[in-house]
């Protein structure tokens, strides 16, 4: 779509958690594994997708309405997980413990915004794996700084750079 933006709603990670997650890449280096850049680590709350510029103010208004009525909540890291497709590893995720507040907020956005309608699963994509058929994946360390309070959400724009996506914050919304 010309004159549009690829949008999603995200939860920004505290610096301490982002740094700890980024350090996981030092435990495992392989040519088939492309680690996400530290500044790109986030939790997607709702993927909106390609959006025309004229629709963005309406989307911002809807996000603002929901976020201003939503109490802050806590999230806690759980475990690392290898995501497989046809038995081949394709991604490495940092998963979070189930959160009814996260799920409820994600479902509210699904009801009123275009985009993804998959069941919300809080996670952070740490790496993508290409041609990793015979890849032996090690055990990852336990998280130390694993819990935080979510006080705001962000409308993010993603663009594709030369080697990695580039994410920009389009708007921030405080939770009550």
C-alpha positions as CSV (number, residue, x, y, z in Angstrom):
1,X,0.0,0.0,0.0
2,X,1.5,3.3,-1.1
3,X,1.4,6.1,1.4
4,X,0.8,3.6,4.2
5,X,2.6,2.3,7.3
6,X,3.0,-1.2,8.7
7,X,1.8,-0.9,12.3
8,X,1.6,-2.9,15.5
9,X,0.9,-2.3,19.2
10,X,3.8,-3.2,21.5
11,X,4.9,-3.4,25.0
12,X,8.3,-1.8,25.5
13,X,10.8,-3.8,27.6
14,X,12.7,-2.3,30.5
15,X,16.4,-1.8,29.7
16,X,17.6,-4.4,32.2
17,X,15.4,-7.1,30.6
18,X,16.3,-6.1,27.1
19,X,20.0,-6.2,27.9
20,X,19.7,-9.6,29.6
21,X,17.7,-11.0,26.6
22,X,20.3,-9.6,24.1
23,X,23.1,-11.3,26.0
24,X,21.5,-14.7,25.3
25,X,23.0,-14.5,21.8
26,X,26.5,-14.9,23.3
27,X,25.6,-18.4,24.4
28,X,24.8,-19.6,20.9
29,X,26.3,-18.4,17.6
30,X,25.6,-20.1,14.4
31,X,25.4,-18.9,10.7
32,X,21.8,-20.1,10.5
33,X,20.7,-18.0,13.5
34,X,20.0,-14.3,13.0
35,X,19.6,-12.6,16.4
36,X,17.3,-9.6,16.8
37,X,19.0,-6.3,17.6
38,X,18.7,-5.3,21.2
39,X,16.8,-2.1,20.4
40,X,14.2,-4.1,18.5
41,X,13.2,-6.5,21.3
42,X,9.5,-6.0,22.3
43,X,6.3,-7.8,23.0
44,X,3.7,-7.5,20.3
45,X,0.3,-6.9,21.8
46,X,-1.6,-6.6,18.5
47,X,-0.4,-6.7,14.9
48,X,-2.4,-4.2,12.8
49,X,-0.5,-4.5,9.5
50,X,-0.4,-2.2,6.5
51,X,-2.5,0.9,7.2
52,X,-3.3,3.9,5.1
53,X,-2.2,7.2,6.4
54,X,-5.8,8.5,6.6
55,X,-6.7,5.7,9.0
56,X,-3.9,6.2,11.5
57,X,-5.7,9.0,13.5
58,X,-8.7,6.8,14.1
59,X,-6.4,3.9,15.2
60,X,-4.6,6.2,17.6
61,X,-8.0,7.4,19.0
62,X,-9.1,3.8,19.6
63,X,-5.8,2.8,21.2
64,X,-6.0,5.8,23.5
65,X,-9.5,5.0,24.5
66,X,-8.6,1.5,25.6
67,X,-5.3,2.3,27.2
68,X,-6.7,5.1,29.3
69,X,-9.3,2.7,30.8
70,X,-6.7,-0.1,31.4
71,X,-4.8,-0.5,34.7
72,X,-1.1,-1.1,34.6
73,X,-0.2,-4.8,35.1
74,X,2.8,-7.0,35.7
75,X,4.5,-9.4,33.3
76,X,7.0,-12.0,34.2
77,X,9.4,-13.9,32.0
78,X,9.0,-17.7,32.0
79,X,11.2,-19.7,29.7
80,X,13.0,-19.9,26.3
81,X,11.3,-21.8,23.5
82,X,12.3,-23.1,20.1
83,X,9.5,-22.6,17.6
84,X,9.4,-25.2,14.9
85,X,7.7,-25.4,11.6
86,X,7.6,-28.9,10.0
87,X,9.9,-30.1,12.8
88,X,12.6,-27.6,11.8
89,X,13.6,-24.8,14.2
90,X,12.5,-21.4,12.8
91,X,12.6,-19.0,15.8
92,X,13.8,-18.6,19.3
93,X,11.4,-17.0,21.7
94,X,11.5,-15.7,25.3
95,X,8.1,-16.6,26.6
96,X,6.3,-14.9,29.4
97,X,4.0,-16.4,32.1
98,X,0.4,-16.3,31.2
99,X,-1.3,-13.1,32.1
100,X,-5.0,-12.5,32.1
101,X,-4.5,-8.8,31.9
102,X,-2.3,-9.1,28.8
103,X,-4.8,-11.5,27.1
104,X,-7.7,-9.2,27.9
105,X,-6.0,-6.1,26.5
106,X,-4.9,-7.9,23.4
107,X,-8.5,-9.2,22.8
108,X,-9.9,-5.7,23.2
109,X,-7.6,-4.5,20.4
110,X,-8.6,-7.5,18.2
111,X,-12.2,-6.6,18.6
112,X,-11.9,-2.9,17.4
113,X,-8.8,-2.8,15.2
114,X,-7.9,-4.5,11.9
115,X,-5.1,-7.1,11.9
116,X,-4.2,-10.3,13.6
117,X,-6.9,-12.4,15.2
118,X,-4.7,-15.2,16.6
119,X,-4.9,-16.1,20.3
120,X,-2.6,-13.7,22.2
121,X,0.6,-15.4,23.3
122,X,3.0,-13.1,25.1
123,X,6.6,-13.6,23.8
124,X,9.7,-11.9,22.5
125,X,11.2,-13.0,19.3
126,X,14.9,-13.3,20.0
127,X,16.1,-14.9,16.8
128,X,15.1,-16.2,13.4
129,X,16.6,-19.5,12.1
130,X,17.1,-20.2,8.4
131,X,18.1,-23.6,7.2
132,X,18.5,-24.9,10.7
133,X,17.6,-28.5,10.0
134,X,20.4,-30.1,11.9
135,X,20.9,-27.3,14.4
136,X,21.7,-28.4,18.0
137,X,20.3,-25.8,20.3
138,X,21.8,-25.5,23.8
139,X,20.0,-24.9,27.1
140,X,19.6,-21.2,27.7
141,X,20.4,-19.5,31.1
142,X,17.7,-18.6,33.5
143,X,16.4,-15.0,33.5
144,X,17.4,-12.9,36.5
145,X,15.5,-9.6,36.0
146,X,12.3,-11.3,35.1
147,X,9.4,-9.2,36.3
148,X,8.2,-5.7,35.6
149,X,5.1,-3.5,35.6
150,X,3.7,-2.5,32.2
151,X,2.7,1.2,32.5
152,X,2.4,2.1,28.9
153,X,2.0,0.7,25.4
154,X,3.3,1.9,22.0
155,X,2.0,2.1,18.5
156,X,5.0,1.0,16.4
157,X,5.8,1.3,12.8
158,X,8.0,-1.3,11.1
159,X,10.0,-0.9,8.0
160,X,12.3,-3.3,6.3
161,X,16.0,-2.2,6.4
162,X,18.9,-3.8,4.6
163,X,19.5,-6.6,7.1
164,X,16.9,-6.2,9.8
165,X,13.6,-4.5,10.4
166,X,13.6,-1.0,11.7
167,X,11.0,-0.1,14.4
168,X,9.9,3.4,15.2
169,X,7.5,4.6,17.9
170,X,4.6,6.4,16.4
171,X,2.8,7.1,19.6
172,X,2.9,6.2,23.3
173,X,-0.2,5.5,25.5
174,X,-0.1,5.5,29.3
175,X,-2.1,2.9,31.3
176,X,-4.0,4.1,34.4
